[in-house]
Amino acid sequence: MNKYWSNITNQIEPYVCGEQPQDKKYIKLNTNESPYGPSPKVIEAINKCTNDDLRLYPDPNCQRLKSAAAKYYNLKADQIFVGNGSDEVLAFSFLAFFNPDNPIIFPDISYSFYPVYGELYNINYKQIPLSEDFSITPEDYSCENGGVVIPNPNAPTGRYLEIKEIKKILDSNIEKVVIIDEAYIDFGGESAVSIVNDYPNLLVIQTMSKSRCLAGMRIGIAMGQKHLIDALERIKNSFNSYTVDRLAAAAGEAALLDKQYLKECTSKIINTRENVINQLKELDFDIIPSKTNFIFAKHRKVSGNELFMKLKEKAVLVRHFNKPRIKDYLRITIGSDHDMKMVIERLKEILS
Amino acid sequence: MNKYWSNITNQIEPYVCGEQPQDKKYIKLNTNESPYGPSPKVIEAINKCTNDDLRLYPDPNCQRLKSAAAKYYNLKADQIFVGNGSDEVLAFSFLAFFNPDNPIIFPDISYSFYPVYGELYNINYKQIPLSEDFSITPEDYSCENGGVVIPNPNAPTGRYLEIKEIKKILDSNIEKVVIIDEAYIDFGGESAVSIVNDYPNLLVIQTMSKSRCLAGMRIGIAMGQKHLIDALERIKNSFNSYTVDRLAAAAGEAALLDKQYLKECTSKIINTRENVINQLKELDFDIIPSKTNFIFAKHRKVSGNELFMKLKEKAVLVRHFNKPRIKDYLRITIGSDHDMKMVIERLKEILS
């Protein structure tokens, strides 16, 4: 409490992101970054733009980046919105589509930023419990609501929902905006982008922080029919005309144009993931099926907190959420094969 | 109006930034960018960070950038906030310090983004008229209010208010946050940063887009006592954990460390400005005294709109605001000596 703070500042419980130690002494598997650097073409594009033109504002409309995204996703450029990471795109979306009084709905176990956006903008929300196995039941989302947010695959569980299930949620909420947050879609799922033109209520949000190896550059994208994108532009232009800087815009464009690199990186990560899952199972872990670049795993005997602390002592950072239902799970990012070999070794030491 | 839009999206009138043509056929003097590129040390710092580490999130706390700012401004690092341009810092500040019901106050002629932030967050505001000569009268800001925003120097007028006048506003609002928006302070004014430790209600906001030649990288800074910075961090961390990307953070740090380059650039611009003012006076312009990198000028015979259109036809972009009291003024950014020579020539052609 402070007399100079607004009511919101006094009341809000901010989001806490995964630890970002500024030294490099950890094997860092706590924020779902890629173990691989960005495409060489991204580096080249940034280098090319690092010149005196940085004195000039960026294109406020990010036209080149939008065109590259439109081409990649087979949409029109006016069906694309670009922001400073998918967190900013989500924050704008809450303000663009949801009203305070009609509660929006999202899963009880999901991205823990959603409730914070609700608090920030005073938008009521209701959390829909996941099933016992952490799956989403589409029928649960047909209740009266002011909007829907579904992460697919879900985080931190890693579980994926088939497009035909997503369609059920869209169909039963045709008058409300349904946000499908696809931060992890490139690791084995099918994107709902393919049905954007069928659903006037569908907004798909993606990020370049995971599969495109660009967490450091902050690029998020939203895709939907033009009237939804227009709403996001209205909010953005009432907040900050230029949220994507010149180098981020160039990086994002180059990343979208290099399809081959995306495919290589995600294939490697999927491959590593499946190997690690097998090894963890041998160590008595129960694992939620994952279509992401992380694994949500629970040991049959040792508590989540104990494993988290002991791994940290051994210089391995993973993510642990001290929350009901999931406190015995660890969320472990898929790193390089070498990183994962080290993690398995450390776990064997701890569990032996 | 659209049924998928929130009430705010339907109601708001977004800010319109100066035109950003993506070709280079204009002499561009409409958005107060620097005619000079950023410091060579900035370019070097960006190049050094353009590597595989872009796969990793930035430091969410921007510690290195904050330390450099603390050193430059003679403050502590916890008295510094960093954001994605001063527009984002302003947007966060409105939410962090102001409440909907108690109207905040700012000048009637000033940065046209302020009313938009008010609308975005449903914060009431009252605009205090500038005097006939466009100066700010500190006594006008001693009325009952929920907070104060003063741009100093003011934009688009260019007029500067002495620190002793700023102190009057701070003293008469000691229970309310007073934001001094110093986007243009480096072009001849004295910053209120020097009195941050004397006033628990003072927040100073600056940008690297103007004097530090980095509009393309989006770096804004706020300075104030720790309790004010904490409020901004709370709001930022409820919106987007990482608003400043790795390259922007490196660029900002390097820009702050190169004091000499800042001095050289601002001296050149001040010098050009004074020459241009003299030439415009000879062409029958009335000019508001400027401590910025732009001039606010009105011709004695020809209307603002006519001059704006004719200059545009001749490939010179300046800013014209079609608003009461200022519709006969042009806001002309100070470009290079060569740019300004061209502008004077074009004006002579138009006025002959």
Interface residues (C-beta under 8 A of the other chain):
Chain A: N2 K3 Y4 W5 S6 N7 I8 T9 I12 P14 Y15 V16 C17 Q20 Q22 K28 T31 E33 S34 P35 Y36 G37 P38 V42 I43 I46 N47 T50 N51 D52 D53 L54 R55 L56 Y57 P58 D59 P60 Q63 N84 G85 D87 E88 A91 L95 A96 F97 F98 N99 V116 Y117 E119 L120 E175 K176 V177 P200 N201 S209 C213 L214 A215 G216 M217 R218 H227 L228 D230 A231 E233 R234 I235 N237 S238 F239 N240 S241 Y242 T243 D245 R246 L247 A248 A251
Chain B: N2 K3 Y4 W5 S6 N7 I8 T9 I12 P14 Y15 V16 C17 Q20 Q22 K28 T31 E33 S34 P35 Y36 G37 P38 V42 I43 I46 N47 T50 N51 D52 D53 L54 R55 L56 Y57 P58 D59 P60 Q63 N84 G85 D87 E88 A91 L95 A96 F97 F98 N99 V116 Y117 E119 L120 E175 K176 V177 P200 N201 S209 C213 L214 A215 G216 M217 R218 H227 L228 D230 A231 E233 R234 I235 N237 S238 F239 N240 S241 Y242 T243 D245 R246 L247 A248 A251
